Amino acid sequence: MKFLKIGLIVAAIAAVLFGAKQTGILDIITDIESLQNWIASFGAMGYVVFLVAYVFACIFMLPGSAFTIVAGIVFGPVQGGILALVAATVGASAAFIVARFLLRGTIMKKFGTNPIFKKIDDGVAQNGTSFLILTRLVPVFPFSLQNYAYGLTGLSLSTFALVSMITMAPGAFIFAYMAGDIATNGVSAMLLVKFAAAGLVLFGMSLIPKYIAKKKGIDMAELSK
């Protein structure tokens, strides 16, 4: 029965990916220019399309780094940043829900002994929300894997979603704004000033995980091994 359940899940995932490939959706969401043109063609419904595509990418662990940039270009610096942040939060939460409520047994069986999953589980057990903040601000573990791994821990969905949204906000707004600004105004002297300001913000954010690691006694070098 367990093998049948796993087989059905694998078949469902394969079917979704095959369908996305055959319809061209998979190629679209992994190509910046195609994704930009595709979303723009939907007009006002592009907001919904973008959100669904981002959630799809998070659940199936497809490359999603281009989405924030595309959001800034297609929807503008401010709206793009807001939409990218909302989409990333919903997508991460969706993956968390899949791991927590839908496929917990399957994921535990397949990835329960995975070093990344174990480090995250131990980190949450020892340091709680502080560990989530640290790993969201420092790319020690892949973003997509984190979403599923945290679904297997004792963290609540509301805490995971809220912390994820707050810690992802600076990056989402900075990258979306920069992309939208370049697309709208091109490269200028003011752009260099904005890049400098963004650099200061990101530098300030980078100090937070260092403070947490020092206060909690977390060895960052050990986590990255």
N, C-alpha and C positions, 0 to 999 in steps of 0.2 A: 504493500500500500504506500509506504514511504517512497519507494522507487518510482511508483506511478505518479505520485504528487510532484516529485522533483522533475520527472520527465515531462509532465504537463507544463510546469513552470518554465522549463528550458525551451519547450516547444513554443510557448506563448511569447517569450522574449525573442526567440528566433523569428517567429512570424511577424512580430512588430518591426524588427530590424529589417527583415526581408522586404516587408511592405514599404517601409521608409526608403529603402534603397531603390526598389522598383519604381516608386512614384517620384523619385528624385529629391525627396525631402531630406534624406540623409546627406546627400551631396550639398544641398542648400545650406543646412545648418552648420556645416563644417567649412564653408567658404564665405568669407566676409562680404565680398562684392555681391555674390548671388543672394545671400541672406538679406543684405540691404535692399536690393531691388525687389526681392520677393515680398518683404514686409511692406515696403512703400506701396506696392501694387494693391494692397488691401484697403488703403485709405484709413478712415477712422477705426476700422476693425483691426488695424495693424497692432494696436495696443494689446488686444486679446491674443492675436496670433503670436506676438513676441513672447507674451507671458507663457502661453502653452508650449511654445518651442523651447523656452528656457527650462521649464519644468521637465519636459521630456528629456532634455540633455542631462539634467541633474539625476533623474531616476536611472537612466541607462548609462550613466557615467561617460557621456560623449564629451568631446572638447567644448568647453563653454566659455573659455577666456575671451573669445571675440565678441560675445554678446554685449558686454558693457560698452565696448567701443562702438559697435553698430548702433546701440541705443542712443548714444550721444550724437552720432551722425544723422540717423534717421529722424529722431524725435526732438533733437535739440539738446544743448548742454544741460539745462536744468531738468526738463521733463525726462530726458534720457537717463539722467542720474537717478531720479526718483523711481522710474520704471525698472531700471536695472536692479536697483536695491530691492524693490518689492518682489521682482521675479526671482532673484537669487535666494531671497528668504523663503519664498513659497516653495521653490524647487528643493532647497536644502531640507525644509520641513517635510516635504512629500517623501523624500528618500528616508528620512528619519522614521516616518510613519510606516513605510513599507517594512523597514527593519524591525520596528517595535511591535507592530500589530498584524502584519500580513505574512511575512516570510521569516519570522524570527528563528524558528526551528531550523529551517533550511540554511539560513545565513550562519547561524551558530555552528552548524555541522560542517559547513564548507570553510568558514573563515574564523571559527572560534579560536584556533591555534595560531592564526596569523599574527606575527610580531607587532604589527601596527595596531591591530584590534586589542591585543593584550596590553600594550602600553597605554592606550587610551582608557581601557577599562580600569587598569591599575591607577592611572593618573586621576581619574574622576573619583575613584574610591578614596584616594588619599587627599586630594586637594579640591574636589567638587567643582564648582563653577569657575574657579580661578584657572583650572587646567583647560577648560573650554576656551576661555578668553585668550590664554597663552597660545594655544594651537591655532586659533583663528587669526591671530595677529602675526604669528611666525609660521611660514610654510614648511613646518617640520614634516607633516604628513599631507598626502594629496587631499585636496578639498573634497572630491567625490567620495573617497573612502571614509573620510571623517563623518560625513552625513550618515552613512550606514553604521559605522562603528559606534557613534554616540547613541544611536537608536537601541543598542544592546546594553547600554549602561543604565544607571539608576537616575539619570537626569530626566526631568520632566520636559515634555514637548514645549511648553510655554517658555521655560528657561532657555532651552536650546534655541528656539526661534528668536527670542528677544536679544540674547547675547550675540547670536549670529548676525542679526540685523544691525546692531550697534557697531560691532567690530568690522563689518563689511562696508559700512556707510562711507568712511573716508575714501577708501579705494574706489568704490563705485562712483562717487561724485567726482573725484579727481579725474579718473580716466574717461568718464563720459563727458565731463565738461571740456577737457582738453581736446578730445576727438571732435566734439561738436564745434568748438571754437576754431579749430584748424580748418574744418570743413566749411565753416561760414566765413571766417575772416582771413584764412591763410596764415602763413608764417610772418610774424611781425616782431618788432622790438618788445611790444607789450606781452607777447606770448612768452618771451624769455623771463619776464618778471613773474608771470603766472606760474611758469615751471619752477622758478625759485621758491615761490610761496608754497607750491604743492610739495616740493622737496622738504621744506621745513615742517609741514604738517606730517608727512610720512616719517620724518626723522623723530618727531615728537611721539608718534604712535609706536615707533620701534623701541622706545624707552620703557613702555608699559610692560611688555613681556619680560624684559630684563629685570625690572623691579619685582614682578611676580615670582620669577624664577629664584631670585635672591632671597625674597621673603619666605618662600615656601621650601627652599632648599632643593629645587628641581635642577638636575644636571641636564642642560640643553644638549650638550655634546652626546650624552648617553641616549637621549631621545632620537637623535638623528642617525644613530647606528642601525 
